[in-house]
Amino acid sequence: MGAQIHTAADSEAKIALTRNKLVLEQARAVGLLGSAKNTRLSGRVPSDLIAAAKKRAHVTSDTELLELALSRLALEDDFGARLVKRKGSIPSDIDLGI
């Protein structure tokens, strides 16, 4: 069972790292990330929050965490809001073939 837990953890880490890479690549592609790091961000947050976020994202540095979190936020789509707006737009008598 120990091997299965280790394999699951490895798989989770691999997925997270791939997701992180894709997010950062997309942020670079739209010009959000580049070579110049010209802004400093500072704030006070609970250390447990930082530790949990780093663990979940599989990153080790504060800079990595901030770049990833801000990229995800900046690139986030509005799918949920658009879906909710569509409520009631499809006639109830339509045959969906279900």
C-alpha positions in Angstrom: 0.0 0.0 0.0 2.9 2.3 0.7 3.9 2.1 -3.0 0.4 3.1 -4.1 0.5 6.1 -1.8 3.9 7.1 -3.1 2.7 6.6 -6.7 -0.4 8.7 -6.1 1.7 11.5 -4.5 4.1 11.4 -7.5 1.2 11.5 -9.9 -0.4 14.5 -8.1 3.0 16.3 -8.1 3.5 15.6 -11.8 0.0 16.9 -12.7 0.5 20.0 -10.6 3.9 20.8 -12.1 2.4 20.3 -15.6 -0.5 22.5 -14.8 1.8 25.2 -13.4 4.0 25.0 -16.5 1.0 25.5 -18.8 -0.3 28.4 -16.8 3.0 30.2 -16.8 3.5 29.5 -20.5 0.1 31.0 -21.3 0.8 34.0 -19.1 4.1 34.5 -21.1 2.3 34.1 -24.4 -0.2 36.9 -23.6 2.6 39.1 -22.3 1.9 38.9 -18.6 5.3 37.4 -17.7 8.6 38.4 -19.2 12.2 38.9 -18.3 11.6 42.2 -16.4 10.6 41.8 -12.8 10.0 45.4 -12.0 7.4 45.4 -9.2 7.7 44.4 -5.6 4.6 43.0 -3.9 4.4 43.0 -0.1 1.8 42.0 2.4 1.1 40.1 5.6 -0.6 36.8 5.4 -0.7 33.7 7.7 2.3 31.5 7.3 0.0 28.4 7.3 -1.8 29.8 4.2 1.5 30.2 2.4 2.7 26.8 3.4 -0.6 25.1 2.3 -0.5 27.0 -1.1 3.1 26.1 -1.8 2.3 22.4 -0.9 -0.8 22.3 -3.1 1.0 24.1 -6.0 4.2 22.1 -5.5 6.4 25.2 -5.5 9.1 26.2 -3.0 9.7 29.9 -3.3 7.4 32.8 -2.5 8.2 34.3 -5.9 7.1 31.1 -7.7 3.9 31.0 -5.7 3.1 34.7 -6.4 3.7 34.4 -10.1 1.6 31.2 -10.4 -1.3 32.6 -8.3 -1.4 35.9 -10.0 -1.1 34.3 -13.4 -4.0 31.9 -12.6 -6.1 34.9 -11.4 -5.3 37.0 -14.5 -6.0 34.2 -16.9 -9.1 32.9 -15.2 -12.1 32.7 -17.5 -15.6 33.7 -16.7 -17.2 30.3 -17.6 -19.3 30.1 -14.4 -20.7 33.5 -14.8 -21.5 33.0 -18.4 -23.2 29.6 -17.7 -25.4 31.2 -15.0 -26.4 34.0 -17.3 -27.7 31.4 -19.8 -30.1 30.0 -17.3 -33.6 29.8 -18.9 -32.3 30.6 -22.4 -33.0 27.1 -23.7 -36.7 26.4 -24.1 -37.9 23.7 -21.6 -39.7 21.8 -24.4 -36.5 21.1 -26.3 -35.8 17.4 -26.8 -32.2 16.9 -25.6 -32.3 13.2 -26.4 -31.4 12.2 -22.9 
